[in-house]
Amino acid sequence: MNAWKPIIMVLLAIGMMSCATAKLNSIDPTSPNPVVEVVKNVREAVVQIRVEAKVTVQNYRNPFFDDPFFRQFFPQQPNEQTRPVVSMGSGFIYEYNPSTREAFIMTNNHVVEKGREGTITVTMADKATYTATVVGLDPNTDIAVIKMTVKEDEKVTVTPLGDSDKLEIGEWAIAIGNPFSEGLDRTVTLGVISATSRANLNLGDNSPIYQDYIQTDAAINAGNSGGPLLNIKGEVIGINSALASNNGGNVGIGFAIPINLAKRVVDDLVASGKVSRAYIGILPQEITPDIQESFQLKEVSGVLVSKVEKESPAEKAGLQVGDVILEINGEKVSSVPKFRIAIATAKIGQEIPLTITRDNKMKTVKITLEAFPDDSVASTDTNKGGVATGISVEAIDSAVAKRMNITGDKGVVVSKVEPNSPAAKSGLRVGFIIHSIEGTEVNSPKEFASVLETAKTSMEKENRKTIRLYVIDTNKQPSFMVLRFE
């Protein structure tokens, strides 16, 4: 019996420890549910956004009915017509000034981009409605800020903003928004963070250039865009923006813009109505296993410099084609999207060290960031008092062009066409390549802006109302298109 005594004592000790551990890990049914607490504190900060606007669309015109014989029998249809459009989404109040009663709302660019030409109506949790105005839009990240002035007795809830850089895959994620219709306002869904740093997603013609999405399986559907993604502390960690689906509904793959990226963009939008970005002037290329082997790199990481622009910060610092950038300011560069965001969100004028490898030798290059040039030119914003065309263009080798599978060595790519503009009325579409304006070739956004301004001046001097473009459409068919100014 004495021989068994030590063994019995050990077993009793283990049993007591197991009981204690089980007691510690047990759920106290009387403690508050953390998800419920988050919803109570934040839900009323989520608003519903309704945008009403009018757009001009081209009518199909059958050339058969242009014959003079048929004109007497068939009434002529207008070439274009204006029709109303309504878009709905979500947003959340992130800042409120009690003295001015101004509430600032974060949402998506694609939710409110037509709001400048139309009406934005915001519905609060208590059903009170307000007319909001656009503070700033940034299609390159799909972020927007709108604001409204509320009544003195309006109860305003403000969402606290978290730190998306500290996210862990597998932690809880709570989404709140207005899916599908007005009857489902402030719907709450629960899931986890499925992944981070998702990029190179094709989200249609207006896919953001800068992508660093949080992926979640918390249900996100049409109408949830612009709503908050929250952590278990009730802090906003992302702006719900898109979903991957083959049926238009939630299948457990939703995407949110990290709040740390949004903070940087929002600060600029509130300060000046636009985003000021830094650049260094290279064309970065993703590192593949083949490139890793060819350049004898230790891992599939970093970005390869495939082009250095003339007179750019990169050229001034001595960066060369074939260099591989491994770190920016001491932070590892894992991919091209991460590289773009790291540079674009840095401060203009800041000198930062780049750790590169060149000819199998490590080297540090110090580079001074400059303001991003007009890589994207919106003529509606840069017409200097002249007539607006409504065209935004990108370089033929830009990230936007690559995402649209556009290749070539001449012209500029149309990245945006403003509604109701001369460009929209001419039939110009996103993805078209503009080769020339009034017979003068344009091979960069800067040339496009310069030649367009010259064409506008000539048009006004000659008392004309048209500007001629030579374009290649998305089916690679060339044609002349005419911008008419009424």
C-alpha positions as CSV (number, residue, x, y, z in Angstrom):
1,M,0.0,0.0,0.0
2,N,2.9,2.4,0.8
3,A,4.3,1.8,-2.7
4,W,1.0,3.1,-4.2
5,K,0.7,6.1,-2.0
6,P,2.9,8.5,-4.1
7,I,1.0,7.6,-7.3
8,I,-2.4,8.1,-5.6
9,M,-1.3,11.6,-4.4
10,V,-0.1,12.6,-7.9
11,L,-3.4,11.5,-9.5
12,L,-5.4,13.4,-6.9
13,A,-3.3,16.5,-7.6
14,I,-3.8,16.2,-11.3
15,G,-7.6,15.8,-10.7
16,M,-7.7,18.9,-8.6
17,M,-5.7,20.9,-11.1
18,S,-8.1,19.8,-13.9
19,C,-11.1,20.9,-11.9
20,A,-9.6,24.2,-11.2
21,T,-8.7,24.8,-14.9
22,A,-12.2,23.8,-16.0
23,K,-13.7,26.2,-13.5
24,L,-11.4,29.0,-14.7
25,N,-12.3,28.3,-18.4
26,S,-16.0,27.9,-17.8
27,I,-18.3,30.7,-19.2
28,D,-20.2,32.7,-16.6
29,P,-23.8,32.9,-17.9
30,T,-24.3,36.1,-15.8
31,S,-21.5,38.1,-17.5
32,P,-22.5,40.4,-20.4
33,N,-22.1,39.1,-23.9
34,P,-19.2,41.2,-25.4
35,V,-20.8,41.2,-28.9
36,V,-24.0,42.6,-27.4
37,E,-22.1,45.3,-25.6
38,V,-20.3,46.3,-28.8
39,V,-23.6,46.6,-30.7
40,K,-25.2,48.6,-27.9
41,N,-22.4,51.1,-27.9
42,V,-21.9,51.5,-31.7
43,R,-25.0,50.5,-33.6
44,E,-26.6,54.0,-33.5
45,A,-23.5,55.6,-35.1
46,V,-24.2,53.6,-38.3
47,V,-26.3,55.6,-40.8
48,Q,-28.1,54.7,-44.0
49,I,-27.1,56.7,-47.1
50,R,-29.3,57.3,-50.1
51,V,-28.0,59.1,-53.2
52,E,-30.3,60.3,-55.9
53,A,-28.9,61.7,-59.1
54,K,-29.4,61.9,-62.9
55,V,-27.2,60.5,-65.5
56,T,-27.1,60.9,-69.3
57,V,-27.1,57.7,-71.3
58,Q,-26.7,57.1,-75.0
59,N,-29.7,55.7,-76.9
60,Y,-29.1,53.0,-79.6
61,R,-29.8,54.6,-82.9
62,N,-30.5,52.2,-85.8
63,P,-29.0,53.7,-89.0
64,F,-31.9,52.1,-90.9
65,F,-34.2,54.8,-89.7
66,D,-31.8,57.6,-90.8
67,D,-32.9,57.0,-94.4
68,P,-35.0,60.0,-95.5
69,F,-37.8,57.6,-96.8
70,F,-38.4,56.2,-93.3
71,R,-38.1,59.4,-91.4
72,Q,-41.6,60.4,-92.5
73,F,-43.1,57.3,-91.0
74,F,-41.0,56.9,-87.8
75,P,-40.5,59.7,-85.3
76,Q,-36.8,60.5,-84.6
77,Q,-35.5,59.4,-81.2
78,P,-33.0,61.6,-79.3
79,N,-29.4,60.4,-79.3
80,E,-29.4,60.5,-75.5
81,Q,-31.6,60.7,-72.5
82,T,-31.4,61.6,-68.9
83,R,-32.6,59.0,-66.4
84,P,-32.6,59.0,-62.6
85,V,-30.4,56.7,-60.6
86,V,-30.6,55.8,-56.9
87,S,-27.8,54.2,-54.9
88,M,-27.9,53.1,-51.3
89,G,-25.2,52.2,-48.8
90,S,-24.0,52.6,-45.3
91,G,-21.7,54.9,-43.3
92,F,-20.7,55.7,-39.8
93,I,-20.2,58.8,-37.8
94,Y,-16.5,59.1,-36.7
95,E,-16.4,62.7,-35.6
96,Y,-18.9,65.2,-34.2
97,N,-18.5,68.9,-33.3
98,P,-21.1,69.9,-30.7
99,S,-20.5,73.6,-31.2
100,T,-21.2,73.6,-34.9
101,R,-23.4,70.4,-34.8
102,E,-21.5,69.0,-37.8
103,A,-21.3,65.2,-38.0
104,F,-18.6,63.7,-40.2
105,I,-19.3,60.3,-41.8
106,M,-16.9,57.8,-43.4
107,T,-18.2,55.7,-46.2
108,N,-17.1,54.4,-49.7
109,N,-16.4,56.5,-52.7
110,H,-18.6,54.2,-54.8
111,V,-21.6,54.9,-52.5
112,V,-21.6,58.7,-52.7
113,E,-19.5,59.5,-55.9
114,K,-22.7,60.8,-57.7
115,G,-23.7,62.9,-54.7
116,R,-22.0,66.1,-55.9
117,E,-24.5,66.2,-58.9
118,G,-27.4,64.9,-56.9
119,T,-28.8,64.7,-53.4
120,I,-27.4,62.7,-50.4
121,T,-29.9,61.8,-47.7
122,V,-28.7,60.3,-44.4
123,T,-31.1,58.4,-42.1
124,M,-30.1,58.2,-38.5
125,A,-31.0,55.4,-36.0
126,D,-34.0,57.4,-34.7
127,K,-35.3,57.8,-38.3
128,A,-34.3,61.5,-38.5
129,T,-33.1,62.4,-42.0
130,Y,-30.6,65.0,-43.1
131,T,-29.2,66.2,-46.3
132,A,-25.4,65.7,-46.5
133,T,-22.7,67.2,-48.6
134,V,-19.5,65.7,-50.0
135,V,-16.3,66.7,-48.1
136,G,-14.0,64.7,-50.3
137,L,-13.7,61.6,-52.5
138,D,-10.8,59.3,-53.2
139,P,-11.6,56.7,-55.9
140,N,-8.0,55.3,-55.6
141,T,-8.8,53.8,-52.2
142,D,-12.6,53.9,-52.5
143,I,-12.9,56.1,-49.4
144,A,-15.2,59.2,-49.0
145,V,-16.2,61.6,-46.3
146,I,-19.5,63.4,-46.2
147,K,-20.9,65.7,-43.5
148,M,-24.2,67.0,-42.2
149,T,-25.5,69.5,-39.7
150,V,-27.9,67.9,-37.2
151,K,-30.6,69.4,-34.9
152,E,-29.7,70.6,-31.5
153,D,-31.6,67.8,-29.7
154,E,-30.2,65.0,-32.0
155,K,-28.4,62.3,-30.1
156,V,-25.2,61.6,-31.9
157,T,-23.1,58.4,-31.3
158,V,-19.5,58.4,-32.5
159,T,-17.5,55.3,-33.3
160,P,-14.1,54.9,-31.8
161,L,-11.3,54.0,-34.3
162,G,-9.0,51.1,-33.7
163,D,-5.6,50.0,-35.0
164,S,-5.9,47.7,-38.0
165,D,-2.1,47.0,-38.0
166,K,-2.6,44.9,-34.8
167,L,-5.2,42.6,-36.4
168,E,-4.8,38.8,-35.9
169,I,-6.2,36.3,-38.3
170,G,-9.0,34.4,-36.5
171,E,-10.1,37.2,-34.1
172,W,-13.7,38.2,-33.9
173,A,-15.2,40.7,-36.5
174,I,-18.5,42.4,-36.3
175,A,-20.1,44.1,-39.4
176,I,-23.0,46.6,-39.2
177,G,-24.8,48.0,-42.2
178,N,-27.9,48.3,-44.3
179,P,-28.1,45.3,-46.7
180,F,-30.4,45.2,-49.7
181,S,-33.2,47.5,-48.6
182,E,-34.4,50.2,-46.3
183,G,-36.2,47.6,-44.2
184,L,-33.0,45.9,-43.1
185,D,-31.2,48.9,-41.6
186,R,-28.3,48.4,-39.1
187,T,-28.1,44.6,-39.6
188,V,-25.4,43.0,-37.4
189,T,-23.4,40.1,-38.6
190,L,-20.6,38.2,-36.8
191,G,-17.5,36.4,-38.1
192,V,-13.8,36.3,-37.9
193,I,-10.9,38.0,-39.6
194,S,-10.2,35.5,-42.4
195,A,-7.1,37.1,-43.8
196,T,-5.3,40.4,-44.2
197,S,-3.4,42.3,-46.9
198,R,-5.6,41.0,-49.8
199,A,-4.8,42.9,-53.0
200,N,-4.9,42.7,-56.8
201,L,-8.7,42.1,-56.6
202,N,-10.7,42.8,-59.7
203,L,-13.8,44.7,-58.4
204,G,-15.0,46.1,-61.8
205,D,-14.1,49.1,-63.9
206,N,-13.5,51.3,-60.8
207,S,-11.3,48.9,-58.8
208,P,-9.2,51.0,-56.3
209,I,-5.5,51.3,-57.2
210,Y,-4.4,51.0,-53.6
211,Q,-5.6,47.7,-52.1
212,D,-4.8,46.2,-48.7
213,Y,-8.1,44.6,-47.8
214,I,-9.1,42.8,-44.6
215,Q,-11.0,39.6,-45.5
216,T,-13.8,38.5,-43.2
217,D,-16.6,35.9,-43.2
218,A,-18.9,38.3,-41.3
219,A,-21.8,38.5,-43.8
220,I,-21.5,41.5,-46.1
221,N,-24.1,42.1,-48.8
222,A,-25.1,44.8,-51.3
223,G,-25.9,47.9,-49.2
224,N,-23.3,47.1,-46.5
225,S,-20.7,49.1,-48.4
226,G,-19.4,52.0,-46.2
227,G,-20.4,50.4,-42.9
228,P,-18.0,49.7,-40.1
229,L,-16.1,46.4,-39.4
230,L,-15.5,46.3,-35.7
231,N,-13.3,44.3,-33.3
232,I,-14.6,42.8,-30.0
233,K,-13.6,46.0,-28.2
234,G,-16.1,48.0,-30.3
235,E,-13.4,49.8,-32.3
236,V,-13.7,50.3,-36.1
237,I,-11.0,48.3,-37.8
238,G,-12.2,48.6,-41.4
239,I,-14.7,50.0,-43.8
240,N,-16.8,47.3,-45.4
241,S,-16.4,47.7,-49.2
242,A,-16.8,44.6,-51.4
243,L,-17.7,40.9,-51.6
244,A,-16.6,38.0,-53.7
245,S,-19.6,36.1,-54.9
246,N,-20.9,34.2,-57.9
247,N,-24.6,34.9,-57.1
248,G,-24.5,38.5,-55.9
249,G,-25.1,37.5,-52.2
250,N,-22.8,36.7,-49.3
251,V,-20.8,33.5,-49.5
252,G,-18.5,34.2,-46.6
253,I,-15.9,36.3,-48.5
254,G,-16.1,40.0,-47.8
255,F,-13.5,42.8,-47.8
256,A,-13.0,45.9,-45.7
257,I,-10.5,48.8,-46.1
258,P,-8.2,48.9,-43.1
259,I,-9.0,51.8,-40.8
260,N,-5.3,52.9,-40.6
261,L,-5.3,53.4,-44.4
262,A,-8.6,55.2,-44.1
263,K,-7.4,57.6,-41.4
264,R,-4.6,58.8,-43.6
265,V,-6.9,59.4,-46.5
266,V,-9.7,61.0,-44.4
267,D,-7.3,63.5,-42.8
268,D,-6.3,64.8,-46.3
269,L,-9.9,64.8,-47.6
270,V,-11.1,66.9,-44.6
271,A,-8.1,69.3,-44.8
272,S,-8.2,69.9,-48.6
273,G,-10.9,67.8,-50.3
274,K,-8.3,65.7,-52.0
275,V,-5.5,63.3,-51.1
276,S,-1.8,64.3,-51.5
277,R,0.4,61.2,-52.1
278,A,4.1,60.7,-52.2
279,Y,5.8,58.8,-55.0
280,I,9.4,57.8,-56.0
281,G,8.9,57.2,-59.7
282,I,9.4,53.5,-60.4
283,L,7.4,50.7,-62.0
284,P,7.5,47.9,-59.3
285,Q,7.2,44.3,-60.3
286,E,6.1,41.4,-58.1
287,I,8.7,38.8,-57.1
288,T,7.9,35.3,-58.4
289,P,9.7,32.0,-57.6
290,D,11.4,32.3,-61.0
291,I,12.6,35.8,-60.3
292,Q,13.7,34.8,-56.8
293,E,15.9,32.1,-58.3
294,S,17.2,34.3,-61.1
295,F,18.2,37.1,-58.8
296,Q,19.4,34.6,-56.1
297,L,17.1,36.1,-53.5
298,K,16.6,34.4,-50.1
299,E,12.8,34.5,-50.3
300,V,9.9,35.4,-52.5
301,S,9.6,38.9,-51.1
302,G,10.3,42.5,-52.1
303,V,9.7,44.3,-55.4
304,L,11.7,44.4,-58.5
305,V,12.4,47.8,-60.2
306,S,11.4,47.3,-63.8
307,K,11.4,51.0,-64.8
308,V,12.8,54.2,-63.4
309,E,11.1,57.4,-64.5
310,K,13.3,60.3,-65.7
311,E,13.9,63.2,-63.2
312,S,12.0,61.2,-60.5
313,P,13.1,60.8,-56.9
314,A,14.2,57.3,-57.7
315,E,16.5,58.5,-60.5
316,K,17.9,61.3,-58.3
317,A,18.7,58.8,-55.5
318,G,20.5,56.4,-58.0
319,L,17.9,53.6,-58.1
320,Q,18.4,51.4,-61.1
321,V,16.4,48.9,-63.2
322,G,17.0,45.5,-61.8
323,D,17.3,46.6,-58.1
324,V,15.2,44.6,-55.7
325,I,13.7,46.7,-52.9
326,L,13.5,44.6,-49.7
327,E,12.7,47.2,-47.0
328,I,11.3,50.7,-46.7
329,N,12.3,52.7,-43.7
330,G,13.2,49.5,-41.9
331,E,9.9,47.7,-42.7
332,K,9.9,44.6,-44.8
333,V,8.3,44.9,-48.3
334,S,6.3,41.8,-49.0
335,S,4.5,42.7,-52.2
336,V,3.8,45.4,-54.8
337,P,0.5,46.5,-53.2
338,K,2.2,46.8,-49.8
339,F,5.0,48.8,-51.5
340,R,2.5,51.2,-53.2
341,I,0.7,51.9,-50.0
342,A,3.8,52.3,-47.9
343,I,5.1,55.0,-50.3
344,A,1.7,56.7,-51.0
345,T,0.9,57.1,-47.3
346,A,4.4,58.4,-46.3
347,K,4.9,62.2,-45.9
348,I,5.9,64.3,-48.9
349,G,9.4,65.7,-48.5
350,Q,10.4,62.9,-46.1
351,E,13.8,61.2,-46.6
352,I,13.5,57.5,-46.2
353,P,16.0,54.7,-46.5
354,L,15.4,51.8,-48.9
355,T,17.2,48.5,-48.4
356,I,18.0,47.0,-51.8
357,T,19.9,44.2,-53.3
358,R,21.9,44.9,-56.5
359,D,24.2,42.3,-58.1
360,N,23.8,40.1,-55.0
361,K,25.0,42.9,-52.7
362,M,22.9,44.6,-50.0
363,K,22.8,48.4,-50.2
364,T,20.9,51.3,-48.6
365,V,19.6,54.1,-50.8
366,K,18.2,57.3,-49.2
367,I,15.4,58.8,-51.2
368,T,13.4,62.0,-50.7
369,L,9.7,61.6,-51.5
370,E,8.0,64.1,-53.8
371,A,4.4,64.8,-54.4
372,F,2.7,62.5,-56.8
373,P,2.5,64.1,-60.2
374,D,-0.7,64.1,-62.2
375,D,-0.4,60.4,-63.1
376,S,-4.2,60.7,-63.2
377,V,-5.5,63.8,-64.9
378,A,-9.2,64.7,-64.4
379,S,-9.9,67.5,-66.9
380,T,-13.0,68.5,-64.9
381,D,-10.7,69.5,-62.0
382,T,-7.9,70.9,-64.1
383,N,-9.6,73.0,-66.7
384,K,-8.3,76.3,-65.3
385,G,-11.6,78.1,-66.0
386,G,-12.1,76.6,-69.4
387,V,-14.7,74.0,-70.5
388,A,-14.6,70.7,-68.6
389,T,-14.4,67.5,-70.6
390,G,-15.1,64.9,-67.9
391,I,-12.2,62.6,-68.7
392,S,-9.6,61.1,-66.3
393,V,-6.7,59.3,-67.8
394,E,-3.8,57.1,-66.7
395,A,-0.5,56.2,-68.2
396,I,-0.5,53.3,-70.7
397,D,1.8,51.3,-68.3
398,S,0.0,52.3,-65.1
399,A,-1.4,49.9,-62.5
400,V,-4.9,50.7,-63.7
401,A,-4.1,49.9,-67.3
402,K,-2.5,46.5,-66.2
403,R,-5.6,45.7,-64.1
404,M,-7.8,46.2,-67.2
405,N,-5.4,44.0,-69.2
406,I,-4.5,47.0,-71.5
407,T,-1.1,46.8,-73.2
408,G,0.6,49.1,-75.7
409,D,3.2,51.8,-76.1
410,K,1.1,54.7,-77.3
411,G,-1.7,56.8,-75.9
412,V,-3.3,57.2,-72.5
413,V,-6.0,55.0,-70.9
414,V,-9.4,56.5,-69.9
415,S,-9.8,55.6,-66.2
416,K,-13.0,57.6,-65.4
417,V,-15.8,59.4,-67.3
418,E,-17.8,61.9,-65.4
419,P,-21.7,61.6,-65.8
420,N,-23.4,64.2,-68.0
421,S,-20.0,65.4,-69.3
422,P,-19.0,65.9,-73.0
423,A,-17.0,62.7,-72.7
424,A,-20.0,60.7,-71.5
425,K,-22.2,62.1,-74.2
426,S,-19.6,61.3,-76.9
427,G,-19.7,57.6,-76.0
428,L,-16.2,57.5,-74.5
429,R,-15.9,54.7,-72.0
430,V,-13.4,53.5,-69.3
431,G,-10.8,51.3,-70.9
432,F,-10.6,53.2,-74.2
433,I,-7.2,54.4,-75.3
434,I,-6.8,58.0,-76.5
435,H,-4.1,58.2,-79.1
436,S,-4.4,61.8,-80.2
437,I,-6.3,65.1,-79.6
438,E,-7.0,67.1,-82.8
439,G,-4.2,65.1,-84.5
440,T,-1.6,65.6,-81.8
441,E,-0.3,62.4,-80.1
442,V,-0.6,62.1,-76.4
443,N,1.5,59.5,-74.6
444,S,1.4,60.5,-71.0
445,P,-1.2,62.1,-68.7
446,K,0.9,65.3,-68.7
447,E,0.9,65.5,-72.5
448,F,-2.9,64.8,-72.4
449,A,-3.5,67.7,-70.1
450,S,-1.3,70.1,-72.1
451,V,-2.6,69.1,-75.6
452,L,-6.2,69.2,-74.3
453,E,-5.7,72.7,-72.9
454,T,-4.3,73.9,-76.2
455,A,-7.2,72.3,-78.1
456,K,-9.7,74.0,-75.8
457,T,-8.0,77.4,-76.4
458,S,-8.1,76.9,-80.2
459,M,-11.7,75.8,-80.1
460,E,-12.8,79.0,-78.2
461,K,-10.7,81.2,-80.5
462,E,-12.2,79.6,-83.7
463,N,-15.7,79.8,-82.1
464,R,-16.1,76.0,-82.5
465,K,-17.9,73.6,-80.1
466,T,-16.1,70.4,-80.8
467,I,-12.8,68.7,-80.1
468,R,-11.7,65.6,-82.0
469,L,-10.2,62.5,-80.4
470,Y,-8.7,59.4,-82.1
471,V,-9.3,56.4,-79.8
472,I,-9.0,52.6,-79.6
473,D,-12.0,51.0,-78.0
474,T,-12.1,48.0,-75.7
475,N,-12.5,45.7,-78.7
476,K,-9.3,47.2,-80.1
477,Q,-11.2,49.0,-82.9
478,P,-10.0,52.5,-83.9
479,S,-12.4,55.4,-84.4
480,F,-12.7,59.2,-84.2
481,M,-14.9,60.5,-81.4
482,V,-16.0,64.1,-80.9
483,L,-16.4,66.0,-77.7
484,R,-19.2,68.6,-78.1
485,F,-19.5,71.6,-75.7
486,E,-22.9,73.3,-75.6
